[in-house]
Amino acid sequence: MGDAGLALGIIALVLFIAFPLAMILGVLALIFGGIGHARARRGEAGNRGQALAGMICGGVGLVLATLVLVLVVSTGDEEPNGRMDEGGYSATSVR
């Protein structure tokens, strides 16, 4: 589980720009890393560091993907010139 958490965490960290995928992978990395870390604490596994690294990478990937999502949503109504889209109506006066 620790190995799976690490792999998913690294993929989420690298692909954070594809935010829907990175968010799913980040959550899975946190889950698998947590399970692997718990098993390593109980002595059932020996990859405690990998599980912890998977949780850290997954968390960072999740945070970065969330920031990209917020950036995309907050700038979604802007036109390329920086003005806000007002539903098809122009704010300038026509003479």
C-alpha positions in Angstrom: 0.0 0.0 0.0 2.9 2.4 0.7 4.3 1.8 -2.8 1.0 2.4 -4.4 0.5 5.6 -2.3 4.0 6.8 -3.4 3.4 6.1 -7.0 0.0 7.8 -7.0 1.4 10.8 -5.1 4.2 11.3 -7.5 1.8 11.1 -10.5 -0.6 13.6 -8.8 2.3 15.9 -8.1 3.6 15.8 -11.7 0.1 16.1 -13.3 -1.3 18.8 -11.1 -2.1 20.9 -14.1 -4.7 18.3 -15.1 -6.5 19.2 -11.9 -9.5 16.7 -12.0 -7.2 13.7 -12.4 -4.6 15.1 -10.0 -7.3 15.7 -7.3 -8.5 12.1 -7.6 -5.0 10.7 -7.6 -4.0 12.9 -4.6 -6.9 11.6 -2.6 -6.1 8.0 -3.5 -2.5 8.6 -2.5 -3.5 10.0 0.8 -5.7 6.9 1.4 -3.2 4.3 0.3 -0.4 6.1 2.0 -2.4 6.2 5.3 -3.2 2.5 5.1 0.4 1.7 4.3 1.7 3.9 7.1 -0.7 2.2 9.6 0.4 -1.3 8.5 4.1 -0.3 8.8 3.4 1.0 12.3 1.9 -2.3 13.3 4.9 -4.1 11.9 3.0 -5.7 9.0 5.0 -3.8 6.3 8.5 -2.3 6.1 7.9 0.7 3.8 6.9 3.4 6.4 9.0 6.1 4.7 7.5 5.4 1.2 4.0 5.5 2.6 4.7 8.8 4.3 6.3 10.2 1.2 3.2 9.1 -0.8 1.0 11.0 1.6 3.1 14.1 1.4 3.3 14.0 -2.4 -0.4 13.3 -2.7 -1.2 16.2 -0.4 1.0 18.6 -2.2 -0.5 17.4 -5.6 -4.0 17.9 -4.2 -3.2 21.4 -3.0 -1.6 22.4 -6.3 -4.5 20.9 -8.3 -7.0 22.8 -6.0 -5.1 26.1 -6.6 -5.2 25.5 -10.4 -9.0 24.8 -10.1 -9.5 28.1 -8.2 -7.4 29.9 -10.8 -9.4 28.5 -13.7 -12.7 29.2 -12.1 -11.8 32.8 -11.0 -10.5 33.8 -14.5 -13.1 32.0 -16.5 -15.2 35.1 -17.2 -12.4 37.3 -18.4 -11.8 38.1 -22.0 -8.3 38.0 -23.4 -8.0 41.8 -23.0 -8.6 41.5 -19.3 -12.2 42.8 -19.3 -15.0 40.9 -17.7 -17.5 39.2 -20.0 -20.9 40.9 -19.3 -23.2 38.5 -21.0 -22.8 39.8 -24.5 -23.5 43.4 -23.7 -20.8 46.0 -24.3 -19.9 48.5 -21.5 -18.7 51.0 -24.0 -20.9 53.7 -25.5 -21.6 53.6 -29.2 -21.6 56.9 -31.1 
